[in-house]
Amino acid sequence: MQCSDNYEALSTEEILALFHSKDYCLDLNKVKLQFFLQFNKERELVDYLIDNLPGAEFVIGKIINYIISNKLIVVDGNEATQEKLDKFLLAENESGNNNKRVFIGAIRESLLHREAGLRLLSEEQGLLLYKREDFIALYENPRKRIRKLIGYLVSDLEGVGVTETEFNGLDFTVENDDGSITDPIRNITLIPSDNFSVLNLFTSDTNIALKQKLTIQLLLSILIRANFDVTYDGPGRFVIKMDPQEVMNHYGDPTETDVMKNRQQAFDRARAEAKKVALEMKNSGSDNLILLNKVLSEFIHLPRVHKVTEFKEIMSKDDEIVPKLFSMPPNMFDGGSFSGNISREHEINNFMSTQVVAIRENIIRPVSNMLAKGLGISSEIAFDIYKPLATAGDDERKLTNMARSIHWLVQAGETEKAKEIAERM
């Protein structure tokens, strides 16, 4: 989809006219329904994966730490505006949450669920995070490919997504200080795009983790089966072998004249006794004593086909599997292994420069204009430049170059300059 923003903003009256248009609301509800039916299924699945995949929280935390390892800065380097930005990020919003934490929360939401909304109320009121189901982009012509963005509809009620709201006849009667307008009855606010940013870390139409469905299903199936074996299957199965003659001797009724009836009753009694013994075995501990009669004394053990130890190797690779769900190299998350020919510093530098820096660009691009305008900062806002870690090879090359410089300076008679370089070594 494309959006054209070269247009004059609509007035409140023009916006109200849209929501009182039957055709417009029908189109808008179709777009909403089509998108969120799919999204709600995705959120439910992703939340399930995060709750159950080993190492998921660890990997997610480390991805975020890599992203925010460099602070936000004003690009022009102005100390006064940098101090203003730092002060804002450390301040609390209206809900008492630190603005930097709200920003990090938006990164996490986008990482897991494709997109997150970030709203700047004001410099004093701070930032608000909106989960993906709490906002929807509002276009003047929602069903068209090339369309004009009006702003973002958001739900003002905690736990009530914008998906649960009927759009027909929305009545924005309250005008707020930040330029947004609110329908107080349905608790829906329309926010101008200047005060609302949508974060999308991977610029993907599909949740990044859901592209690895088969891998996820394999890992979860192994874990579910292992848990089943441990909690339910125990040592396996026991089959009680009974000799027909012993059954008749022990459980038969010598006074019964009907041979077939006597045999049936004897085997029914034997089965009932076997069930009692099986239940007692199932509920017994290691110090229980179970008494058996002669009929039930022979057991056949059917061990489990699968054992937890058989899953151990695959389960131990969860720290390699989970990072791949986010298209991240496992060796950046203590999984996998580093090449013996390449230093760890080089691997980290490569990871930061090829992947993390690109993700940062996707994050800060929509946020920069919103923060700069809201805080009265004339400069762009960006993540500070990543400074590559020095490697053993780098240090060696520096020393070699300095030694060469000293040699040529001495040859040229510049002993004082050579002495200065030697002291720095």
C-alpha positions as CSV (number, residue, x, y, z in Angstrom):
1,M,0.0,0.0,0.0
2,Q,1.1,3.6,-0.7
3,C,0.3,6.7,1.1
4,S,0.5,10.2,-0.2
5,D,1.0,12.9,2.4
6,N,1.1,15.9,0.0
7,Y,-2.2,17.3,1.0
8,E,-3.9,19.8,3.3
9,A,-5.1,18.4,6.6
10,L,-8.8,17.8,6.8
11,S,-10.9,20.0,9.2
12,T,-12.8,18.4,12.1
13,E,-16.0,19.0,10.1
14,E,-14.7,17.2,7.1
15,I,-13.6,14.2,9.2
16,L,-17.0,14.0,10.9
17,A,-18.6,14.0,7.5
18,L,-16.5,10.9,6.6
19,F,-17.7,9.0,9.6
20,H,-21.3,9.8,8.8
21,S,-20.9,8.5,5.3
22,K,-22.2,5.0,5.0
23,D,-19.9,4.0,2.2
24,Y,-16.8,5.3,3.9
25,C,-17.5,3.5,7.2
26,L,-18.3,0.3,5.3
27,D,-14.9,0.4,3.5
28,L,-13.1,1.3,6.8
29,N,-14.8,-1.6,8.7
30,K,-13.9,-4.0,5.9
31,V,-10.2,-3.0,6.1
32,K,-10.3,-3.2,9.9
33,L,-11.9,-6.7,9.9
34,Q,-9.7,-8.1,7.2
35,F,-6.5,-7.0,8.9
36,F,-7.4,-7.7,12.5
37,L,-8.9,-11.2,12.0
38,Q,-5.4,-12.2,10.8
39,F,-3.6,-10.2,13.4
40,N,-5.5,-11.5,16.4
41,K,-4.6,-15.1,15.4
42,E,-0.9,-14.0,15.0
43,R,-0.8,-12.3,18.5
44,E,-2.3,-15.4,20.2
45,L,0.2,-17.7,18.5
46,V,3.3,-15.4,19.1
47,D,2.3,-14.9,22.8
48,Y,2.0,-18.7,23.2
49,L,5.5,-19.1,21.6
50,I,7.1,-16.6,23.9
51,D,5.5,-18.1,26.9
52,N,6.7,-21.6,26.0
53,L,9.9,-21.5,24.0
54,P,13.0,-21.9,26.1
55,G,15.3,-18.9,25.9
56,A,12.8,-16.7,24.1
57,E,12.8,-14.0,26.8
58,F,16.6,-14.1,26.9
59,V,17.0,-13.7,23.2
60,I,14.3,-10.9,23.0
61,G,16.1,-9.1,25.8
62,K,19.5,-9.3,24.1
63,I,18.1,-8.1,20.7
64,I,16.7,-5.0,22.5
65,N,20.0,-4.5,24.3
66,Y,21.9,-4.6,21.1
67,I,19.5,-2.0,19.6
68,I,19.6,0.4,22.4
69,S,23.4,0.0,23.2
70,N,23.9,3.5,21.7
71,K,21.9,6.4,23.1
72,L,19.6,8.7,21.2
73,I,21.4,11.9,20.2
74,V,20.6,15.2,18.4
75,V,22.5,15.0,15.1
76,D,23.7,18.6,15.1
77,G,25.6,18.0,18.4
78,N,24.0,21.0,20.2
79,E,24.7,20.4,23.9
80,A,21.6,22.3,25.1
81,T,19.2,20.3,22.9
82,Q,21.0,17.1,23.8
83,E,20.5,17.8,27.4
84,K,16.8,18.6,26.7
85,L,16.4,15.2,24.9
86,D,18.2,13.3,27.7
87,K,16.0,15.0,30.4
88,F,12.8,14.1,28.5
89,L,13.8,10.4,28.1
90,L,14.6,10.2,31.8
91,A,11.3,11.9,32.8
92,E,8.0,10.1,33.6
93,N,4.9,10.3,31.5
94,E,1.4,10.9,32.8
95,S,1.1,7.3,33.9
96,G,4.3,7.4,35.9
97,N,6.3,5.4,33.4
98,N,9.8,6.4,32.4
99,N,9.7,7.7,28.7
100,K,12.8,5.7,27.8
101,R,11.1,2.5,29.1
102,V,8.0,3.4,27.0
103,F,10.2,3.7,24.0
104,I,11.9,0.4,24.7
105,G,8.4,-1.2,25.2
106,A,7.5,0.0,21.7
107,I,10.6,-1.6,20.3
108,R,9.7,-4.9,22.0
109,E,6.1,-4.8,20.8
110,S,7.2,-4.1,17.2
111,L,9.8,-7.0,17.5
112,L,7.1,-9.5,18.5
113,H,4.0,-8.2,16.8
114,R,5.3,-6.4,13.6
115,E,4.2,-2.9,14.7
116,A,3.8,-0.6,17.7
117,G,2.3,2.9,18.1
118,L,4.2,5.6,20.0
119,R,2.3,8.8,20.8
120,L,3.8,12.1,22.1
121,L,1.2,13.8,24.3
122,S,3.5,16.8,25.1
123,E,6.9,17.4,26.5
124,E,5.5,17.4,30.0
125,Q,3.0,14.5,29.6
126,G,5.5,12.3,27.8
127,L,5.2,9.2,25.6
128,L,2.4,6.6,25.4
129,L,2.7,3.1,23.9
130,Y,-0.1,1.6,21.8
131,K,-0.2,-2.1,21.1
132,R,-1.0,-3.1,17.5
133,E,-4.6,-3.8,18.2
134,D,-5.0,-0.4,19.9
135,F,-4.6,1.8,16.8
136,I,-5.4,1.8,13.1
137,A,-4.3,4.2,10.3
138,L,-7.1,6.4,9.0
139,Y,-7.1,7.2,5.3
140,E,-9.3,9.5,3.3
141,N,-9.9,6.7,0.8
142,P,-9.1,3.4,2.8
143,R,-9.7,0.9,0.0
144,K,-7.5,2.5,-2.6
145,R,-3.8,1.7,-3.2
146,I,-2.7,5.3,-3.4
147,R,-4.4,7.1,-0.5
148,K,-4.2,10.1,1.8
149,L,-3.3,9.6,5.5
150,I,-5.6,11.6,7.9
151,G,-4.1,10.3,11.2
152,Y,-4.5,7.4,13.6
153,L,-7.6,6.1,15.4
154,V,-6.7,4.9,18.9
155,S,-8.6,3.3,21.7
156,D,-8.4,5.3,25.0
157,L,-9.6,2.4,27.1
158,E,-7.0,0.0,28.6
159,G,-7.6,-3.5,27.4
160,V,-10.1,-2.5,24.8
161,G,-8.7,-2.6,21.2
162,V,-9.8,-0.3,18.4
163,T,-10.9,-3.5,16.7
164,E,-13.8,-3.8,19.2
165,T,-15.2,-0.4,18.2
166,E,-17.9,0.3,15.5
167,F,-16.7,3.3,13.4
168,N,-20.1,4.3,12.0
169,G,-21.1,7.7,13.3
170,L,-18.1,8.5,15.4
171,D,-18.6,11.9,16.9
172,F,-15.4,13.8,17.8
173,T,-16.8,16.5,20.1
174,V,-13.6,17.1,22.2
175,E,-10.6,18.9,20.9
176,N,-7.4,18.2,22.8
177,D,-4.3,20.4,23.3
178,D,-2.1,18.2,21.0
179,G,-4.4,18.7,18.0
180,S,-6.2,15.3,18.5
181,I,-10.0,15.0,18.6
182,T,-11.9,12.5,20.8
183,D,-15.3,10.8,20.8
184,P,-15.9,10.7,24.6
185,I,-18.8,8.2,24.2
186,R,-16.8,5.5,22.4
187,N,-13.4,6.6,23.9
188,I,-11.8,6.8,20.5
189,T,-9.3,9.5,19.6
190,L,-8.1,10.6,16.2
191,I,-4.4,11.7,16.4
192,P,-2.6,13.7,13.7
193,S,0.4,11.8,12.2
194,D,2.8,14.4,13.5
195,N,2.1,13.2,17.1
196,F,2.0,9.5,16.4
197,S,4.7,7.2,15.1
198,V,4.4,3.6,13.9
199,L,7.4,1.4,14.6
200,N,8.2,-1.5,12.3
201,L,11.5,-3.1,13.0
202,F,11.6,-5.4,10.0
203,T,9.3,-3.6,7.5
204,S,7.5,-6.9,7.0
205,D,3.8,-7.6,6.4
206,T,4.2,-10.9,8.3
207,N,5.4,-11.4,11.9
208,I,9.1,-12.3,11.6
209,A,8.7,-15.3,13.9
210,L,5.8,-16.7,12.0
211,K,8.0,-17.3,8.9
212,Q,9.6,-20.1,10.8
213,K,6.4,-22.0,11.7
214,L,7.8,-25.5,11.0
215,T,10.9,-24.9,13.1
216,I,8.7,-23.6,16.0
217,Q,6.3,-26.5,15.8
218,L,9.1,-29.0,15.9
219,L,10.7,-27.5,19.0
220,L,7.3,-27.1,20.8
221,S,6.3,-30.7,19.8
222,I,9.5,-32.0,21.3
223,L,9.0,-30.1,24.6
224,I,5.4,-31.1,24.9
225,R,6.2,-34.7,24.3
226,A,9.1,-34.6,26.8
227,N,6.8,-33.0,29.4
228,F,4.2,-35.7,28.7
229,D,6.7,-38.5,29.2
230,V,8.0,-37.0,32.5
231,T,4.6,-36.2,34.1
232,Y,2.4,-38.9,32.7
233,D,4.1,-41.8,31.1
234,G,6.4,-42.7,34.0
235,P,8.5,-45.8,33.4
236,G,6.2,-47.0,30.6
237,R,3.6,-49.8,30.5
238,F,3.1,-53.0,32.5
239,V,1.2,-55.9,31.1
240,I,-0.1,-58.5,33.7
241,K,0.1,-62.0,32.3
242,M,-2.5,-64.4,33.7
243,D,-2.6,-68.2,33.2
244,P,-6.2,-69.3,32.4
245,Q,-5.9,-72.4,34.7
246,E,-4.6,-70.3,37.6
247,V,-7.5,-67.9,37.1
248,M,-10.0,-70.7,37.3
249,N,-8.3,-72.2,40.4
250,H,-8.2,-68.9,42.2
251,Y,-11.3,-67.1,41.1
252,G,-13.6,-69.9,39.9
253,D,-16.7,-71.0,41.8
254,P,-16.7,-74.9,42.3
255,T,-20.5,-74.8,43.1
256,E,-21.4,-73.2,39.8
257,T,-22.8,-75.8,37.4
258,D,-22.7,-73.6,34.3
259,V,-19.2,-74.0,33.0
260,M,-19.2,-71.0,30.6
261,K,-20.8,-68.7,33.2
262,N,-18.3,-69.8,35.8
263,R,-15.4,-69.1,33.5
264,Q,-16.7,-65.6,32.6
265,Q,-17.2,-64.7,36.2
266,A,-13.7,-65.9,37.1
267,F,-12.1,-63.8,34.5
268,D,-14.2,-60.8,35.5
269,R,-13.0,-61.1,39.1
270,A,-9.4,-61.5,37.9
271,R,-9.6,-58.4,35.7
272,A,-11.2,-56.4,38.6
273,E,-8.3,-57.5,40.9
274,A,-5.7,-56.6,38.2
275,K,-7.2,-53.1,37.9
276,K,-6.9,-52.6,41.7
277,V,-3.3,-53.7,41.6
278,A,-2.5,-51.4,38.6
279,L,-4.1,-48.4,40.3
280,E,-2.2,-49.2,43.5
281,M,1.1,-49.4,41.5
282,K,0.3,-46.1,39.7
283,N,-0.3,-44.2,43.0
284,S,2.5,-45.9,44.9
285,G,5.8,-44.5,46.0
286,S,9.3,-46.0,46.2
287,D,8.6,-47.2,49.8
288,N,5.2,-48.8,49.2
289,L,4.7,-52.6,49.6
290,I,2.3,-54.2,47.2
291,L,1.0,-57.7,47.8
292,L,0.1,-59.9,44.9
293,N,-1.6,-63.2,44.6
294,K,-0.2,-66.0,42.5
295,V,-2.4,-65.2,39.5
296,L,-1.1,-61.6,39.2
297,S,2.6,-62.4,39.9
298,E,3.9,-62.3,36.3
299,F,4.5,-58.9,34.7
300,I,5.8,-57.8,31.2
301,H,7.4,-54.3,31.1
302,L,6.8,-52.3,27.9
303,P,9.3,-49.4,28.2
304,R,8.6,-46.1,26.6
305,V,9.4,-45.7,22.9
306,H,10.7,-42.2,23.6
307,K,12.8,-41.1,26.6
308,V,13.6,-37.6,27.8
309,T,17.3,-38.3,27.3
310,E,16.6,-38.8,23.6
311,F,15.3,-35.2,23.3
312,K,18.2,-33.7,25.2
313,E,20.4,-33.0,22.2
314,I,17.6,-31.2,20.3
315,M,16.4,-29.3,23.4
316,S,20.0,-28.1,24.1
317,K,19.9,-26.3,20.7
318,D,17.0,-24.0,21.7
319,D,19.6,-21.1,22.0
320,E,20.4,-21.7,18.4
321,I,16.8,-22.1,17.2
322,V,15.2,-19.2,18.9
323,P,17.5,-16.4,17.5
324,K,16.8,-17.8,14.0
325,L,13.1,-17.1,14.5
326,F,14.1,-13.4,14.4
327,S,16.6,-13.9,11.6
328,M,19.5,-13.3,14.0
329,P,22.8,-15.2,14.1
330,P,22.8,-17.6,17.1
331,N,26.4,-16.8,18.1
332,M,25.3,-13.3,19.1
333,F,23.1,-14.9,21.8
334,D,25.5,-17.5,23.3
335,G,24.3,-20.1,20.9
336,G,26.2,-21.9,18.1
337,S,29.9,-21.2,17.9
338,F,32.3,-18.6,16.5
339,S,34.7,-19.4,13.8
340,G,38.2,-20.1,15.0
341,N,39.6,-17.9,12.3
342,I,37.5,-14.8,13.2
343,S,37.6,-12.9,16.5
344,R,34.4,-12.4,18.5
345,E,34.9,-8.7,18.2
346,H,34.8,-9.0,14.4
347,E,31.6,-11.0,14.5
348,I,29.9,-8.5,16.8
349,N,31.1,-5.6,14.6
350,N,29.7,-7.3,11.5
351,F,26.4,-8.1,13.3
352,M,26.0,-4.5,14.5
353,S,26.9,-2.9,11.2
354,T,24.8,-5.2,8.9
355,Q,21.7,-5.9,11.0
356,V,21.3,-3.8,14.1
357,V,22.1,-0.4,12.5
358,A,19.5,-1.1,9.8
359,I,16.9,-2.0,12.5
360,R,17.7,1.2,14.3
361,E,17.0,3.2,11.1
362,N,13.6,1.6,10.8
363,I,12.9,2.5,14.5
364,I,14.1,6.1,14.6
365,R,13.0,7.3,11.1
366,P,9.3,7.7,12.2
367,V,10.1,8.8,15.7
368,S,12.7,11.5,14.9
369,N,10.3,14.0,13.4
370,M,7.7,13.4,16.1
371,L,10.1,14.0,19.0
372,A,12.0,16.9,17.3
373,K,8.7,18.8,16.7
374,G,7.2,18.0,20.1
375,L,10.3,18.9,22.0
376,G,11.1,22.0,20.0
377,I,14.4,20.6,18.6
378,S,15.5,21.8,15.2
379,S,17.9,18.9,14.6
380,E,17.1,15.4,13.6
381,I,17.3,12.7,16.3
382,A,19.2,9.5,15.8
383,F,20.9,6.6,17.5
384,D,24.6,7.5,18.2
385,I,27.0,6.0,15.7
386,Y,28.2,2.5,16.5
387,K,31.9,2.4,17.2
388,P,33.4,-0.9,16.2
389,L,35.1,-2.9,18.8
390,A,38.9,-3.0,18.5
391,T,40.2,-6.5,17.5
392,A,43.5,-8.1,18.0
393,G,44.3,-7.6,14.3
394,D,43.5,-3.9,14.6
395,D,45.8,-3.4,17.5
396,E,48.6,-5.2,15.7
397,R,48.2,-3.1,12.6
398,K,48.2,0.1,14.6
399,L,51.5,-0.9,16.3
400,T,53.0,-1.9,13.0
401,N,52.1,1.4,11.4
402,M,53.4,3.4,14.4
403,A,56.7,1.4,14.3
404,R,57.1,2.2,10.6
405,S,56.4,5.9,11.3
406,I,59.0,6.0,14.0
407,H,61.5,4.3,11.7
408,W,61.0,6.8,8.9
409,L,61.0,9.8,11.3
410,V,64.4,8.7,12.8
411,Q,65.8,8.2,9.2
412,A,64.6,11.7,8.4
413,G,66.2,13.1,11.5
414,E,62.9,13.9,13.2
415,T,63.8,12.4,16.5
416,E,61.5,14.5,18.7
417,K,58.4,13.5,16.7
418,A,59.6,9.9,16.8
419,K,59.9,10.1,20.5
420,E,56.3,11.5,20.9
421,I,54.9,8.6,18.9
422,A,57.0,6.1,20.9
423,E,55.6,7.5,24.2
424,R,52.0,7.0,22.9
425,M,52.8,3.3,22.2
